[in-house]
Amino acid sequence: RSTEWLAHRETFVDVLYSAAFILAILAVSQATLPFARSLETLGSRTYGIYLIHMIGMENFARGLYHFMPAVLGHQIILQPLLVAVGLIIPLGLMWLVNRTPARHYYRYIFG
């Protein structure tokens, strides 16, 4: 016997949630955020970060596994470290490429 999926029915709650979400975005779109310039700079580099972050994070985690395995059991320490490494390595590599003769290929490497 095959089980059929239930058809989606849009409800009043769905419409209300969507409208509230859109209004919330519009309400904060004019607000000034702390570190707005830094966030804009980071946002312009997100594709390059996406392309490279996993290599750095994986190698860092493997290094932790071999040299400090106890850290892997403490998520409160591990997660901020992985986030920092996932940002620092790609941003550092982008900075390095941008200051070498390879800068002509920057857009092909990092998008």
Beta strands, then each sheet from edge to edge (+ up, - down):
end
